């Protein structure tokens, strides 16, 4: 049985995909061994979902300082009465 349940809020963190660095450090796991085109397709799918459901899926620029990222998430949650 599948219930029609959705998360209240989801956050997608936009970061540069640094697969080359990961592959230099250790043997890649199954996900790390995927091609760049795979990660680009996954990213595009998440961005499409965030456009379709912008009231509950938020894309965050995670290249910023961790405190800035956390502040933005708190701002979004607070604006929706969740924090």
C-alpha positions in Angstrom: 0.0 0.0 0.0 1.3 3.5 -0.9 0.1 6.5 1.0 0.0 9.9 -0.5 2.6 11.4 1.9 5.1 14.2 1.1 7.8 15.7 3.1 7.0 19.2 4.4 10.3 20.7 3.2 13.3 19.4 1.3 16.6 21.2 0.7 18.9 20.6 -2.2 22.4 21.8 -1.7 24.1 23.1 -4.8 27.8 22.3 -4.8 30.5 21.7 -7.3 30.8 18.0 -8.1 34.4 17.2 -7.1 34.7 13.7 -8.4 38.3 14.0 -9.5 39.4 14.8 -5.9 37.4 11.9 -4.5 38.9 9.5 -7.0 42.4 10.6 -6.2 41.9 9.9 -2.4 40.5 6.4 -2.5 38.8 3.8 -4.7 35.4 5.2 -5.7 32.3 3.5 -4.4 29.4 2.7 -6.6 28.0 6.3 -6.7 31.4 7.9 -7.0 32.2 5.7 -9.9 29.3 7.1 -11.9 30.0 9.4 -14.9 29.7 13.2 -14.7 26.7 13.0 -17.1 24.9 10.8 -14.5 25.4 13.5 -11.8 24.3 16.2 -14.2 21.1 14.3 -15.0 20.4 13.8 -11.3 21.0 17.4 -10.6 18.7 18.5 -13.5 16.0 16.2 -12.1 16.2 17.8 -8.7 16.1 21.3 -10.2 13.0 20.3 -12.2 11.3 19.0 -9.1 12.2 22.2 -7.2 10.6 24.3 -10.0 7.4 22.1 -9.9 7.2 22.1 -6.1 8.9 25.4 -5.1 6.7 25.7 -2.0 8.4 22.7 -0.4 11.6 22.0 -2.3 14.3 24.6 -1.9 17.7 24.7 -3.7 20.4 26.2 -1.5 23.8 27.5 -2.7 26.0 25.4 -0.5 29.2 26.9 -1.8 28.9 29.6 0.8 30.1 29.6 4.4 28.3 26.9 6.5 26.8 29.6 8.8 25.3 31.4 5.8 23.8 28.2 4.5 22.3 27.4 7.9 20.9 30.9 8.2 19.2 30.6 4.8 17.6 27.3 5.8 16.4 28.8 9.1 15.0 31.8 7.2 13.0 29.5 4.9 11.8 27.4 7.8 10.9 30.4 9.8 9.0 32.0 6.9 6.9 28.9 6.8 6.3 28.7 10.5 8.4 25.6 10.9 11.3 27.0 13.0 
